[in-house]
Amino acid sequence: MKKSFRKNIISSLIFLLLIIIIFNIANYYFRTKDPISALKFNLSSYDGPFKLKTILNTVDINSNSKFIFYQNQNNAISHAFLLKKWNRSWKVISIRGQIPMTSSNRDTSFFKHSLNYSKNKTSYIYGGIVYDKNINSIHFAGKQARIIQNKKDIRIWYLKTDENLSNYEIEIYN
Protein backbone atom coordinates (compact mmCIF):
# COMPACT_ATOMS: atom_id res chain seq x y z
CA MET A 1 0.00 0.00 0.00
CA LYS A 2 2.86 2.40 0.71
CA LYS A 3 4.37 1.86 -2.75
CA SER A 4 1.06 2.60 -4.44
CA PHE A 5 0.57 5.76 -2.36
CA ARG A 6 4.11 6.98 -3.16
CA LYS A 7 3.65 6.21 -6.81
CA ASN A 8 0.39 8.23 -6.87
CA ILE A 9 2.06 11.19 -5.12
CA ILE A 10 5.02 11.16 -7.54
CA SER A 11 2.69 10.84 -10.54
CA SER A 12 0.56 13.71 -9.27
CA LEU A 13 3.61 15.94 -8.73
CA ILE A 14 4.95 15.18 -12.21
CA PHE A 15 1.54 15.90 -13.72
CA LEU A 16 1.30 19.18 -11.79
CA LEU A 17 4.80 20.17 -12.92
CA LEU A 18 3.91 19.46 -16.56
CA ILE A 19 0.75 21.57 -16.27
CA ILE A 20 2.77 24.48 -14.83
CA ILE A 21 5.36 24.20 -17.63
CA ILE A 22 2.69 24.07 -20.35
CA PHE A 23 0.86 27.05 -18.81
CA ASN A 24 4.08 29.11 -18.74
CA ILE A 25 4.94 28.24 -22.34
CA ALA A 26 1.41 29.12 -23.50
CA ASN A 27 1.42 32.34 -21.49
CA TYR A 28 4.75 33.40 -23.04
CA TYR A 29 3.59 32.44 -26.53
CA PHE A 30 0.39 34.51 -26.33
CA ARG A 31 2.32 37.52 -25.06
CA THR A 32 4.79 37.30 -27.96
CA LYS A 33 2.60 36.15 -30.86
CA ASP A 34 3.21 39.34 -32.83
CA PRO A 35 6.33 41.56 -32.91
CA ILE A 36 4.78 44.58 -31.19
CA SER A 37 3.42 42.43 -28.34
CA ALA A 38 6.83 40.80 -28.00
CA LEU A 39 8.54 44.20 -27.75
CA LYS A 40 6.00 45.46 -25.21
CA PHE A 41 6.35 42.26 -23.17
CA ASN A 42 10.16 42.47 -23.31
CA LEU A 43 10.21 46.10 -22.17
CA SER A 44 7.34 45.87 -19.63
CA SER A 45 9.65 45.29 -16.66
CA TYR A 46 12.46 47.49 -18.00
CA ASP A 47 12.92 50.91 -16.42
CA GLY A 48 15.85 52.30 -18.42
CA PRO A 49 16.13 54.77 -21.29
CA PHE A 50 14.76 52.32 -23.89
CA LYS A 51 11.36 51.94 -22.20
CA LEU A 52 8.59 51.98 -24.79
CA LYS A 53 6.31 55.01 -25.08
CA THR A 54 4.85 54.83 -28.63
CA ILE A 55 5.36 52.55 -31.64
CA LEU A 56 6.27 54.67 -34.68
CA ASN A 57 6.95 52.29 -37.57
CA THR A 58 7.42 48.58 -38.22
CA VAL A 59 9.63 47.51 -41.12
CA ASP A 60 9.47 43.99 -42.57
CA ILE A 61 13.02 42.81 -43.13
CA ASN A 62 11.72 39.46 -44.36
CA SER A 63 8.93 37.06 -43.30
CA ASN A 64 10.85 36.04 -40.16
CA SER A 65 12.31 39.36 -39.00
CA LYS A 66 11.07 42.86 -38.18
CA PHE A 67 12.66 46.18 -37.33
CA ILE A 68 10.57 48.42 -35.07
CA PHE A 69 11.10 52.14 -34.56
CA TYR A 70 9.57 53.51 -31.37
CA GLN A 71 9.54 56.58 -29.17
CA ASN A 72 11.11 55.84 -25.80
CA GLN A 73 10.44 57.44 -22.41
CA ASN A 74 13.15 60.07 -23.04
CA ASN A 75 11.25 61.25 -26.15
CA ALA A 76 14.02 59.95 -28.37
CA ILE A 77 13.74 57.30 -31.07
CA SER A 78 14.94 53.77 -30.37
CA HIS A 79 14.88 50.77 -32.66
CA ALA A 80 14.52 47.04 -32.05
CA PHE A 81 15.32 43.97 -34.13
CA LEU A 82 13.03 40.94 -33.69
CA LEU A 83 13.12 37.40 -35.08
CA LYS A 84 10.29 34.88 -35.42
CA LYS A 85 11.07 31.69 -33.52
CA TRP A 86 10.29 28.11 -34.50
CA ASN A 87 7.00 28.22 -32.56
CA ARG A 88 5.88 31.39 -34.42
CA SER A 89 6.39 33.62 -31.40
CA TRP A 90 8.67 36.66 -31.67
CA LYS A 91 11.91 37.29 -29.82
CA VAL A 92 13.62 40.65 -29.30
CA ILE A 93 17.23 40.23 -30.45
CA SER A 94 18.55 43.75 -29.88
CA ILE A 95 17.42 47.24 -28.91
CA ARG A 96 19.44 50.38 -29.61
CA GLY A 97 19.23 54.09 -30.22
CA GLN A 98 18.70 57.42 -28.55
CA ILE A 99 18.06 59.49 -31.68
CA PRO A 100 16.66 62.96 -30.87
CA MET A 101 13.20 63.56 -32.32
CA THR A 102 13.96 67.17 -33.18
CA SER A 103 17.08 69.02 -34.28
CA SER A 104 17.60 72.66 -35.05
CA ASN A 105 21.00 72.39 -36.69
CA ARG A 106 20.95 69.17 -38.74
CA ASP A 107 19.08 67.89 -41.79
CA THR A 108 19.16 64.25 -40.69
CA SER A 109 20.56 61.92 -38.04
CA PHE A 110 22.39 58.61 -38.51
CA PHE A 111 22.56 55.15 -36.92
CA LYS A 112 23.91 51.70 -37.80
CA HIS A 113 22.32 48.52 -36.44
CA SER A 114 23.74 45.08 -37.25
CA LEU A 115 21.18 42.29 -37.60
CA ASN A 116 22.59 38.89 -36.67
CA TYR A 117 20.28 36.23 -38.08
CA SER A 118 22.59 33.34 -37.32
CA LYS A 119 26.29 32.55 -37.11
CA ASN A 120 26.57 32.83 -40.90
CA LYS A 121 24.19 35.69 -41.73
CA THR A 122 24.52 39.36 -40.77
CA SER A 123 22.74 42.28 -42.39
CA TYR A 124 22.84 45.96 -41.52
CA ILE A 125 20.29 48.73 -41.21
CA TYR A 126 21.54 52.28 -41.64
CA GLY A 127 19.13 55.09 -40.99
CA GLY A 128 18.03 58.07 -38.99
CA ILE A 129 15.47 60.82 -38.68
CA VAL A 130 14.81 63.28 -41.51
CA TYR A 131 14.47 66.62 -39.72
CA ASP A 132 14.18 68.84 -42.79
CA LYS A 133 10.71 68.56 -44.39
CA ASN A 134 12.15 69.62 -47.79
CA ILE A 135 14.27 66.46 -48.12
CA ASN A 136 12.71 64.05 -50.62
CA SER A 137 15.50 61.52 -51.12
CA ILE A 138 18.49 60.19 -49.21
CA HIS A 139 21.30 58.10 -50.64
CA PHE A 140 23.88 56.28 -48.58
CA ALA A 141 26.90 54.59 -50.17
CA GLY A 142 25.33 55.18 -53.60
CA LYS A 143 22.11 53.36 -52.64
CA GLN A 144 18.73 55.04 -52.24
CA ALA A 145 17.34 54.80 -48.73
CA ARG A 146 13.65 54.44 -48.00
CA ILE A 147 11.88 57.28 -46.18
CA ILE A 148 8.81 56.39 -44.12
CA GLN A 149 6.47 58.70 -42.25
CA ASN A 150 4.24 57.88 -39.32
CA LYS A 151 1.15 59.41 -37.72
CA LYS A 152 3.33 61.60 -35.46
CA ASP A 153 4.72 63.20 -38.64
CA ILE A 154 8.22 61.89 -37.92
CA ARG A 155 10.10 60.92 -41.07
CA ILE A 156 12.54 58.03 -40.69
CA TRP A 157 15.02 56.95 -43.36
CA TYR A 158 16.61 53.52 -43.53
CA LEU A 159 18.64 51.31 -45.82
CA LYS A 160 18.95 47.55 -45.35
CA THR A 161 22.00 45.89 -46.86
CA ASP A 162 24.17 42.82 -46.40
CA GLU A 163 27.28 44.99 -46.74
CA ASN A 164 29.09 46.45 -43.75
CA LEU A 165 29.42 49.99 -45.08
CA SER A 166 31.70 52.54 -43.46
CA ASN A 167 33.13 55.96 -44.27
CA TYR A 168 30.35 56.88 -46.69
CA GLU A 169 28.64 60.22 -46.87
CA ILE A 170 24.89 60.70 -46.71
CA GLU A 171 23.66 62.40 -49.87
CA ILE A 172 20.51 64.47 -49.39
CA TYR A 173 18.22 65.62 -52.22
CA ASN A 174 15.36 68.12 -52.13
N, C-alpha and C positions, 0 to 999 in steps of 0.2 A: 504494500500500500504506500509506503514511503517513496519508492521509486516512481510510481505513477503520479503521485502528488508533485514531486520534484520535476518530473518531465512536463507536467501541465504548467507549472510555474515558469520553467525555462521557455517553453513554447509560447506562453502568453507574453513574456518579456520580449522575445524575438519578434513576435507579431506586432507588439506595441512600438518597438524600435523601427520596424519597417514602415508602419503607418506614419510615424513622425518624419522619417526621411522622405517618404513620398510627398507628404504635405509640404515640407520645406522646398523640395524641388518644384512642385507645382506652384507654390507661392512665388518663388523666384522667377519662374517662367512667365507667369501672368504679369509680373511687374516689369518684365523686360521684353515683352512680345513685339514691341516696335521701338525704333531707335530713340525717339523722344522720351518715351517712358523709361527706357534704360538709362538715358542721361539723367533724367529727373531722379530716378531711384539711386543712381550712383552718387549724385551730389546732395541727396536729401539729408545726410548726416554730416556733410562737410561744412565747415564754417570759415573757410579761407577766402582768398580773393577771387577764386573761380566759381563761387556759388552762383547758381542759376537765378536770373531775374526774368528774362524774356527770351524765347526762341526767336531768332531773326530769319535765318534761312537754313534749309537742308539741301545738301548737294549729293546727288547719287554719283558715287565714284564708279560702282558697278552694282550688280544685283546683290552682292554680299557685303558691301561696304558703303558707309555714309560719312559725310563730313558735315557737321552742324556748327553754324555760327550762332552765338547767343550773347545777349547782354548780361554781364555779370553784376554782382552787387556793388561794385565800384563804378558802375556806369561806363565800363570799358567793354570792348568786344573780345570774347574768348572764342576758341574753336576746339571742337572735339572730333576725334576719329573713332568710328565704331565699326565692328565687324559682326556679321551674322554667324552664330555658332551652329554646330551640327544639329541642335534641337530646335532651330529656327528662332531662338531668342537672340538678343543683341548684347554685345559686350563692349564697354568703353575701353579702348586701347590706350588713348592718350588725350590729354587736355592741355592746351597751351594758350597763351596770348593775354595781353593787357593792352590792346590797341585803343587809343583814345577815340571817342565817338566824334569829337569835334577838334578842329585845328584851325588856327587863324593864320598860320605861316607856311602851310604845306598844301600841295595839291592832292597828295595821296600818301598813304602809309604802306609799310611793307612787312611781311612775315614769311617764314619758311617753315613748313611742317613736314617731316618725313613720315611716310605711311608704311609701316612694316607689316606686310601681309603674312609672311612666313620667313624662314631662314634664307630663302632664295629670292624673294620678291620684295623690293622696296620701290615705292613711288614717292613723288614729292608734290606738295601743293605750295605754290607761291601765291601771295595775295596781299590784300590790305583793304583799306577804306578809301573810297574816292570822295574827297572833301569838296572839290570844286565841281559844281553842278554843270559847268560848261564842257567837262571832259566827256567825250563820246567813245573813245577807244584807248586801250592800253595794250602795249606790246612789251613783252619781257623776253629777252634772249631771242629776238626775232620772231616770236610766236605771239599771236593775238590772245589776250586774256579774255575771259568772260566777265561781264559786269552784270550783277544781279541787284535788284532793288527790292526792299521789303516794305511792309505797311508802315513802318516807322520812318520811311523816306531815307533810309541809310543805304548808300550804294556800296556794295562790296565787289572787289575784283578778285579773280583767282585764275590760276593756270595749273592744271594737273599734268605732270610729265613723269616719265620714267628716268629722266636724266637729272643728275645732281648738278644743277647749274650754279655757278658762282661768278662773281665779278662782272655781272651784266647790268646795264643801265635799264631803267624803266623809261620807255618812250610813251609820251602822253600826246593824244591828238584831240583837238576840239572839233 
